[in-house]
Amino acid sequence: FLFLGVPGAVLAALLTAAVAGAGADRRRREQALLRTRGLGLRQIAGLAVTEAAAVGVTGGLLGLGIAAGVGRAAFGTASFGSTATSAVGWFALALLLGLVIAAAAVLVPAVRDLRQGTVAEARRVVGRAHTPRWMKFYPDLILLAVSYFVFRASSSNNYSLVLAPEGVPTISVSYWAFLGPALLWLGSALLLWRLVTLTLAHGRRPLARLVRPLTGTLAGTTAASLSRQRRPLARAVVLLALALSFAVSTASFNSTYRQQAEVDARLTNGADVTVTESPGSHTGPSAAHPLAAIPGVRHVEPLQHRFAYVGADLQDLYGVRPSTITSATSLQNAYFGGGSAKSLMSKLAARPDSLLVSEETVKDFQLAPGDTLKLRLQDARTKTFHTVPFHYAGVVKEFPTAPRDSFFVANARYIARTTGSDAVGTFLVDTGGGNQKAVATRLRHQLGTTAKVTDITQTRSAVGSSLTSVDLSGLTRIELAFAVLLAAGAGGIVLALGLAERRRTFAIATVLGATRRQMKGLVFSEAAVLTAAGLAGGALIGWALTQMLVKVLTGVFDPPPDTVAVPWPYLALTLTAALAAIVGAALSGVRRSTRPAVEELREL
């Protein structure tokens, strides 16, 4: 909830404030006009209170109604699965926050202007653009530096975000680790604001050259207009970037979460379908051939399962065929240490007496690569244990069907030669990712009670050893849809409101001789700046935030992911929605800018 819900709520609040506060300049001029006509300060403040209340109450009630509908669609209940009392509390809190945001965006600026500003200053149409005061204290760089140090601490080798002691039915979560991604999000937003502001303030000449194809001889004026409007434009860029970064990070985290849940299930079951031989069975690898002939089976991989003594410790030993093991199951690099999955399997194939051991065994025996490790294995002919030499080749942390504590992985051919038996404990059956239930049913019918057959669909619902067993589908469906709407709103609504507030500027430019083509170019230039800066900033912030989220949550994923899963179709949909909203707002602004100037000025 903290990673997926809170950023969306904060972004919604920022967008609400931007929309509600879009008419700040218009309100200031209207209040100045009322003051010149004799209206008292208390009466003007009352009008501001009425407007803020109307915005907050109307928008809040509509929002609660939409939320109830979304909850019923996603979870089958308007209360999102919570109790009635809890739901009422959350709905009331949401309405209160909406009122606070409306008051902060509408009422607070109005009261401040009444107390501090003069009538002449408030009625001024063109004023001096000021640099925000916060830039002088560099909070963006400070937040990013603190975020980096928190991230370093929370992603160190000895740190665990989630502590689940064995045998204890509770977990302990270190919530302070959430501070790193939160500070990165805020710091990046402020840094982007600074960069856009500085670029628009000091880059008039480059801007004029860039917009010249759109505006022609009005390029200098367009660049000056963009520079003077740098504060609202920077705000729009930051909102668009935050909305896109929210979509990128949420979607990528969700995809990675689902990917690792599937990996966890496959790791537990071993493959799409797994056939486990009965204890004491002497089935050889040739038994894979009749299994492979069953319809729906693409490949069958034999996997040896023995027991070996290292010192006085008895551990599981798995014999694999290094060249074909990946034909039936997936081996991630996160399963191993001291090399990638491919390189360590190559070592097992090149040197048959190579052995992959657990980290615990490496520490207990102070092993170095190439060291000899003597295991005691049972001879199939004499039933006695004898010593078999192996050479330490790498670390294995996880392996299909293996327990989560200490075990070994070795070359199956070497084990068969040194023990006199090629008996197979498990057959990993690859079905190509589909028809697992049907194939499992056919295998049970053919094998009867001689072996146990499990499929990955059973394991998905049964796995409960990690937090990836938690179903986030309802929450993520809401968040992903919400992110698309936020991206469209941040790009389109904010731009449309900004252009609507500048109708007077467009009308004056038309009176002074600007052509219809130049006015179109002026509007599209602003839209192009917003799009380019917002998309670039959103992509960078989203990428950095996703990397940090997945790294910080490495302890949640079991096993941790090799790479972040990027949902390109969803990101393309989000980008399309944002671009469509921006283009729609620009076209609306173009239509307004081409209205007769006298008619427009009369209305204003």
C-alpha positions in Angstrom: 0.0 0.0 0.0 2.8 2.4 0.9 4.6 1.8 -2.4 1.6 1.8 -4.7 -1.1 3.8 -2.9 0.5 6.8 -1.2 2.4 8.2 -4.3 -0.8 8.1 -6.2 -2.7 10.0 -3.5 0.1 12.6 -3.2 0.1 13.1 -7.0 -3.6 13.4 -7.1 -3.4 16.1 -4.4 -0.8 18.0 -6.4 -2.8 17.8 -9.5 -6.0 18.9 -7.7 -4.1 21.9 -6.2 -2.8 22.8 -9.7 -6.2 22.6 -11.3 -7.9 24.5 -8.4 -5.2 27.1 -8.4 -5.0 27.6 -12.2 -7.1 30.7 -12.0 -5.0 32.5 -9.4 -4.1 35.4 -11.6 -7.7 35.8 -12.7 -9.0 35.8 -9.2 -6.4 38.3 -8.1 -7.6 40.8 -10.8 -11.3 40.2 -10.1 -10.7 40.8 -6.3 -8.8 44.0 -7.2 -11.8 45.1 -9.3 -14.2 44.4 -6.4 -12.0 46.4 -4.0 -12.0 49.4 -6.3 -15.8 49.2 -6.4 -16.0 49.4 -2.6 -16.4 45.8 -1.5 -14.9 45.1 1.9 -12.0 42.7 2.6 -14.3 40.5 4.7 -16.9 40.2 1.9 -14.2 39.4 -0.7 -12.7 36.7 1.7 -16.3 35.3 2.1 -16.5 34.9 -1.7 -13.2 33.1 -1.7 -14.4 30.8 1.1 -17.6 30.1 -0.9 -15.6 29.2 -4.0 -13.2 26.9 -2.1 -16.1 25.2 -0.4 -17.9 24.7 -3.6 -14.9 23.2 -5.3 -14.0 21.0 -2.3 -17.5 19.7 -1.5 -18.6 19.1 -5.0 -15.4 17.5 -6.1 -15.1 15.5 -2.9 -18.6 14.1 -3.2 -18.1 13.2 -6.8 -14.8 11.5 -5.9 -16.4 9.5 -3.1 -19.0 8.3 -5.5 -16.5 7.3 -8.1 -14.4 5.6 -5.4 -17.4 3.5 -4.3 -18.0 2.4 -7.9 -14.4 1.5 -8.4 -14.3 -0.5 -5.1 -17.4 -2.4 -6.2 -15.9 -3.1 -9.6 -12.5 -4.2 -8.3 -13.4 -5.9 -5.0 -17.1 -6.5 -5.2 -17.8 -4.0 -2.4 -17.8 -0.2 -2.2 -15.8 -0.4 1.1 -12.8 -2.1 -0.7 -13.2 -5.1 1.5 -12.9 -3.3 4.8 -15.5 -3.0 7.6 -18.3 -0.5 7.3 -16.9 1.6 10.2 -13.4 1.6 8.7 -14.7 2.5 5.3 -16.7 5.5 6.6 -13.6 6.7 8.4 -11.5 6.5 5.2 -14.2 8.2 3.1 -14.5 11.0 5.7 -10.7 11.4 5.7 -10.6 11.6 1.9 -13.4 14.3 1.9 -11.5 16.3 4.5 -8.3 16.1 2.6 -10.1 17.3 -0.5 -11.5 20.3 1.4 -8.0 21.1 2.8 -6.5 21.0 -0.7 -9.2 23.2 -2.2 -8.7 25.7 0.7 -5.0 25.7 0.3 -5.2 26.3 -3.5 -8.0 28.9 -3.5 -8.6 30.4 -0.1 -5.0 30.8 1.2 -3.7 32.8 -1.9 -6.8 35.0 -1.9 -6.4 35.9 1.8 -2.7 36.5 1.3 -3.3 38.8 -1.6 -5.9 40.8 0.3 -3.5 41.3 3.3 -0.3 42.0 1.5 -1.0 43.2 -2.1 -2.2 46.5 -3.4 -5.0 47.0 -5.9 -2.7 48.4 -8.5 -0.3 45.5 -8.1 -3.1 42.9 -8.3 -4.6 44.5 -11.5 -1.3 44.3 -13.3 -1.6 42.0 -16.2 2.1 41.6 -17.0 4.4 41.3 -14.0 7.9 40.3 -13.3 8.6 36.6 -13.2 10.3 35.7 -9.9 12.4 32.7 -9.1 10.9 30.5 -6.4 12.6 31.2 -3.0 13.1 27.5 -2.2 15.7 27.3 -5.0 18.1 29.4 -3.0 18.3 26.7 -0.3 18.8 23.7 -2.7 16.3 21.3 -1.1 16.3 19.2 -4.2 20.0 18.3 -3.9 19.7 17.8 -0.2 16.8 15.4 -0.6 18.6 13.4 -3.3 21.7 13.2 -1.2 19.8 11.9 1.8 17.9 9.5 -0.4 21.2 8.1 -1.7 22.5 7.5 1.8 19.3 5.9 3.0 19.3 3.7 -0.1 22.9 2.6 0.5 22.0 1.6 4.0 18.7 -0.1 3.2 20.3 -2.1 0.3 23.4 -3.3 2.1 24.2 -7.0 2.4 23.3 -7.2 6.1 20.0 -5.4 5.8 16.6 -7.0 5.5 13.5 -4.9 4.8 11.3 -7.8 5.9 12.2 -10.0 8.8 10.3 -13.3 9.1 11.9 -15.4 11.8 11.6 -19.1 11.3 8.9 -20.6 13.4 7.3 -17.2 14.3 3.9 -16.5 12.6 4.6 -12.8 12.2 6.8 -10.5 10.2 8.6 -7.3 11.0 8.9 -4.6 8.4 11.5 -1.8 8.6 9.4 1.1 7.3 12.2 3.6 7.4 13.5 2.1 4.2 10.6 3.6 2.4 12.2 7.0 3.0 14.8 6.4 0.2 12.3 6.1 -2.7 10.1 8.8 -1.2 13.0 11.3 -1.0 14.1 10.3 -4.5 10.7 11.1 -5.8 10.5 14.5 -4.2 14.1 15.4 -4.8 13.9 14.5 -8.5 10.7 16.6 -8.9 12.3 19.6 -7.4 15.4 19.2 -9.4 13.4 18.9 -12.6 11.5 22.1 -11.6 14.9 23.8 -11.1 16.3 22.7 -14.5 13.1 23.7 -16.4 13.0 27.1 -14.7 16.7 27.8 -15.4 16.4 26.6 -19.0 13.4 28.8 -19.7 14.9 31.8 -17.9 18.3 31.8 -19.5 17.7 29.9 -22.8 15.7 32.3 -24.8 17.9 32.2 -27.9 18.0 28.4 -28.1 14.3 28.3 -27.5 13.7 30.8 -30.3 15.7 28.7 -32.7 13.8 25.6 -31.7 10.3 27.1 -32.1 11.1 29.1 -35.3 9.7 26.3 -37.6 6.4 26.6 -35.8 6.1 30.4 -35.3 8.3 32.0 -38.0 9.1 35.7 -37.2 7.2 35.3 -33.9 9.9 33.0 -32.5 11.5 35.6 -30.3 8.2 36.7 -28.9 7.2 33.0 -28.3 10.5 32.3 -26.5 10.0 35.5 -24.3 6.4 34.3 -23.5 7.7 30.8 -22.5 10.3 32.4 -20.3 7.8 34.7 -18.6 5.4 31.8 -18.1 8.2 29.6 -16.7 6.6 29.1 -13.3 3.3 27.6 -14.4 5.0 25.8 -17.3 7.6 24.3 -14.9 4.7 23.2 -12.6 3.0 21.5 -15.5 6.2 19.8 -16.6 6.8 18.5 -13.1 3.2 17.2 -12.7 3.4 15.4 -16.1 6.8 13.9 -15.2 5.6 12.7 -11.8 2.5 11.2 -13.3 4.5 9.3 -15.9 7.1 8.2 -13.3 4.3 7.0 -11.1 2.9 5.0 -14.0 6.4 3.6 -14.9 7.4 2.6 -11.4 4.0 1.2 -10.4 3.6 -0.9 -13.6 7.2 -2.1 -13.5 7.0 -3.0 -9.9 3.7 -4.8 -10.4 5.1 -6.8 -13.4 8.2 -7.7 -11.5 6.1 -8.7 -8.5 4.0 -11.0 -10.7 7.1 -12.3 -12.5 8.7 -13.3 -9.2 5.6 -14.9 -7.9 5.7 -17.1 -10.9 9.4 -17.8 -10.4 8.7 -18.7 -6.8 6.0 -21.1 -7.8 8.2 -22.6 -10.5 11.1 -22.9 -8.1 8.9 -24.7 -5.6 7.3 -27.1 -8.1 10.4 -27.5 -10.3 8.7 -27.1 -13.7 5.3 -26.9 -15.3 4.6 -30.4 -14.1 6.7 -32.5 -11.8 6.7 -36.3 -11.3 8.3 -37.3 -8.0 9.2 -41.0 -7.7 8.3 -42.9 -4.5 11.1 -43.3 -1.9 13.3 -46.3 -2.6 12.4 -46.3 -6.3 15.2 -47.3 -8.8 13.7 -45.6 -11.9 16.4 -44.7 -14.4 16.5 -41.7 -16.8 15.2 -43.9 -19.6 11.7 -43.7 -18.0 11.6 -40.1 -19.4 10.8 -41.5 -22.9 7.3 -42.7 -22.2 6.5 -39.5 -20.3 7.7 -37.4 -23.2 5.3 -39.3 -25.5 2.2 -38.0 -23.6 0.3 -35.3 -25.6 1.2 -31.8 -24.4 4.6 -32.6 -23.2 7.5 -30.8 -24.8 10.5 -32.1 -22.8 11.2 -34.3 -19.8 14.3 -33.7 -17.7 15.5 -36.3 -15.1 16.7 -35.0 -11.8 18.6 -37.1 -9.3 17.9 -36.7 -5.6 20.3 -38.3 -3.1 21.6 -37.6 0.4 25.2 -36.9 1.3 27.2 -36.4 4.4 29.6 -33.5 4.7 31.3 -34.1 8.0 28.4 -35.0 10.4 25.9 -33.0 8.5 23.4 -34.8 6.2 22.3 -32.7 3.2 20.3 -33.1 0.0 22.3 -33.8 -3.2 20.8 -33.1 -6.6 22.3 -34.5 -9.8 21.6 -32.6 -13.0 22.4 -32.8 -16.7 24.1 -29.4 -17.1 23.5 -29.2 -20.8 19.8 -29.9 -20.8 18.5 -28.8 -17.4 17.3 -25.5 -18.7 15.1 -27.2 -21.3 12.6 -28.1 -18.6 12.9 -25.4 -16.0 14.4 -21.9 -15.7 17.6 -21.1 -13.8 18.0 -17.4 -12.8 21.3 -15.9 -12.0 20.0 -15.0 -8.6 20.0 -18.7 -7.7 23.8 -18.8 -7.7 26.9 -17.0 -6.4 30.4 -16.9 -7.9 29.1 -16.9 -11.5 26.0 -16.8 -13.6 23.6 -19.8 -14.1 25.0 -20.4 -17.5 28.7 -20.3 -16.5 28.2 -22.6 -13.5 26.3 -25.1 -15.5 29.2 -25.0 -18.0 31.6 -25.7 -15.2 29.6 -28.8 -14.2 29.7 -30.0 -17.7 33.4 -29.3 -18.3 34.5 -30.8 -15.1 32.2 -33.6 -13.9 33.4 -33.6 -10.3 32.5 -29.9 -9.8 30.1 -29.2 -7.0 27.8 -26.3 -6.1 27.4 -25.8 -2.4 25.3 -23.5 -0.1 26.7 -20.3 1.4 26.4 -21.9 4.8 28.7 -24.7 3.9 31.2 -22.3 2.2 31.4 -20.4 5.5 31.6 -23.4 7.7 34.4 -25.0 5.8 36.1 -21.8 4.6 36.1 -23.0 1.0 37.8 -21.3 -1.9 37.1 -22.0 -5.6 38.8 -25.3 -6.6 39.1 -26.7 -3.1 38.4 -30.4 -2.7 35.3 -31.3 -0.7 34.8 -34.9 0.3 31.2 -36.1 0.5 30.1 -39.5 1.8 27.6 -41.1 -0.6 25.8 -44.4 -0.4 26.9 -47.1 -2.8 24.0 -48.7 -4.6 25.7 -52.1 -4.6 27.0 -52.4 -1.1 24.6 -50.0 0.6 27.5 -48.5 2.5 28.7 -44.9 2.5 32.0 -44.2 0.9 34.0 -41.0 0.3 33.6 -39.3 -3.1 35.9 -36.3 -3.9 34.3 -33.1 -5.4 35.8 -29.7 -6.3 34.0 -26.6 -5.1 32.9 -24.6 -8.2 30.4 -22.1 -6.9 27.5 -21.2 -4.6 23.9 -22.4 -5.1 21.3 -20.4 -3.1 18.1 -21.8 -4.7 17.3 -24.7 -7.0 14.1 -26.2 -8.4 12.5 -28.6 -5.9 15.4 -28.1 -3.5 14.8 -27.1 0.2 15.6 -23.6 1.2 18.5 -24.5 3.5 21.7 -26.3 2.7 22.0 -28.7 -0.3 24.4 -29.6 -3.1 24.2 -29.6 -6.9 26.5 -31.8 -9.0 26.8 -33.6 -12.4 24.4 -36.5 -12.6 26.7 -38.6 -14.7 29.5 -38.3 -12.1 27.2 -39.2 -9.2 25.9 -42.3 -11.2 29.5 -43.4 -11.9 30.7 -43.1 -8.3 27.6 -44.6 -6.6 26.8 -47.3 -9.2 23.2 -46.1 -9.7 21.6 -43.7 -12.1 18.2 -43.7 -10.2 16.2 -40.6 -10.8 14.2 -39.0 -8.0 12.2 -36.4 -10.0 11.2 -35.8 -13.6 10.7 -32.2 -14.6 8.1 -31.9 -17.4 7.9 -28.9 -19.7 4.5 -28.2 -21.3 5.5 -25.0 -22.9 3.7 -22.9 -20.3 0.2 -24.2 -21.0 -2.1 -27.2 -20.4 -0.4 -28.0 -17.1 -3.6 -29.4 -15.5 -4.4 -31.5 -18.5 -0.9 -32.9 -18.8 -0.8 -33.6 -15.1 -4.1 -35.5 -15.3 -2.8 -37.7 -18.1 0.4 -38.4 -16.2 -1.6 -39.4 -13.1 -3.7 -41.7 -15.2 -0.6 -43.4 -16.7 1.5 -43.6 -13.6 -1.2 -44.4 -11.0 0.1 -44.5 -7.5 3.7 -45.3 -8.4 4.6 -41.6 -8.4 3.4 -38.2 -7.2 2.4 -35.7 -9.9 2.1 -32.0 -9.2 1.5 -29.0 -11.6 2.4 -25.4 -11.2 -1.2 -24.2 -11.0 -1.5 -26.0 -7.7 1.7 -24.6 -6.4 0.8 -21.0 -7.3 -2.1 -21.1 -4.8 -0.2 -23.1 -2.2 3.0 -21.1 -2.1 2.9 -19.1 1.1 6.6 -18.9 2.1 7.1 -15.3 1.0 5.3 -12.0 0.6 5.0 -12.7 -3.2 2.1 -15.0 -2.2 0.0 -11.8 -1.5 -2.4 -11.0 -4.3 -2.0 -7.4 -5.4 -4.2 -7.7 -8.5 -7.1 -5.6 -7.2 -4.9 -2.8 -5.9 -2.7 -2.7 -9.0 -5.6 -2.7 -11.4 -6.9 0.5 -9.7 -3.4 2.0 -9.5 -2.6 1.3 -13.1 -5.9 2.8 -14.4 -5.4 5.7 -12.0 -1.9 6.3 -13.4 -3.2 6.6 -16.9 -5.9 9.1 -15.9 -3.3 11.1 -13.9 -0.9 11.2 -16.8 -3.7 12.4 -19.1 -4.8 15.0 -16.5 -1.3 16.2 -15.8 -0.6 16.7 -19.5 -3.9 17.8 -20.9 -6.0 19.5 -18.2 -3.1 21.6 -16.7 -2.1 22.7 -20.2 -5.7 23.6 -21.2 -6.2 25.6 -18.1 -2.9 27.5 -18.6 -3.8 28.3 -22.2 -7.3 29.4 -21.1 -5.8 31.8 -18.6 -3.7 33.4 -21.4 -6.6 34.3 -23.8 -5.9 38.0 -23.2 -2.3 37.5 -24.4 -3.4 35.7 -27.5 -6.0 38.4 -28.3 -3.5 41.2 -27.9 -1.0 39.3 -30.1 -3.7 39.0 -32.8 -4.5 42.7 -32.6 -0.8 43.5 -33.0 -0.7 41.5 -36.3 0.1 37.9 -35.4 -1.2 35.6 -38.1 -3.3 32.5 -37.5 -0.3 30.2 -38.3 1.9 32.1 -35.8 -0.8 31.8 -33.1 -1.0 28.0 -33.8 2.8 27.8 -33.6 2.8 29.7 -30.3 0.3 27.3 -28.7 2.0 24.2 -30.1 5.4 25.4 -29.0 4.2 25.5 -25.4 2.7 22.0 -25.8 6.0 20.7 -27.4 8.1 22.1 -24.5 5.7 20.5 -22.0 5.7 17.2 -23.8 9.5 17.0 -24.3 10.5 18.0 -20.8 7.7 16.0 -19.1 8.4 12.8 -21.0 12.2 13.0 -20.5 11.8 13.8 -16.8 9.2 11.2 -16.3 11.2 8.5 -18.0 14.4 9.2 -15.9 12.5 9.5 -12.6 10.5 6.4 -13.3 13.6 4.4 -14.2 15.5 5.5 -11.1 12.5 4.9 -8.8 11.8 1.5 -10.3 15.5 0.4 -9.8 15.4 1.6 -6.2 12.1 0.0 -5.4 13.1 -3.4 -6.6 16.5 -3.2 -5.0 15.1 -2.1 -1.6 12.5 -4.8 -1.8 15.0 -7.6 -2.7 14.2 -9.2 0.7 10.5 -9.4 -0.3 11.2 -11.2 -3.5 12.2 -14.8 -3.1 14.3 -15.3 -5.1 15.3 -11.7 -6.0 14.8 -10.8 -9.7 17.6 -10.8 -12.2 16.0 -7.9 -14.1 13.1 -5.6 -13.8 10.0 -6.7 -15.8 8.9 -3.7 -18.0 5.3 -3.8 -19.2 5.8 -2.1 -22.5 2.2 -2.4 -23.8 0.9 -0.6 -20.6 3.5 2.1 -20.8 2.7 2.6 -24.5 -1.0 3.0 -23.5 -0.1 5.6 -20.8 2.1 7.5 -23.2 -0.6 7.5 -25.8 -3.2 8.8 -23.3 -0.9 11.6 -22.2 0.0 12.7 -25.7 -3.7 12.5 -26.8 -4.7 14.8 -23.8 -1.9 17.2 -24.6 -2.8 17.4 -28.3 -6.5 17.8 -27.4 -5.6 20.7 -25.1 -3.4 22.3 -27.7 -6.1 22.1 -30.4 -8.6 23.6 -28.0 -6.1 26.4 -27.3 -5.7 26.9 -31.0 -9.4 27.3 -31.5 -9.6 29.9 -28.8 -6.6 31.8 -30.1 -8.2 32.2 -33.5 -11.4 33.8 -32.2 -12.0 37.4 -33.2 -9.7 39.5 -31.0 -12.3 42.3 -30.3 -14.9 39.7 -29.1 -12.3 38.0 -26.9 -11.2 41.2 -25.3 -14.8 42.3 -24.7 -15.5 39.1 -22.8 -12.3 39.5 -20.7 
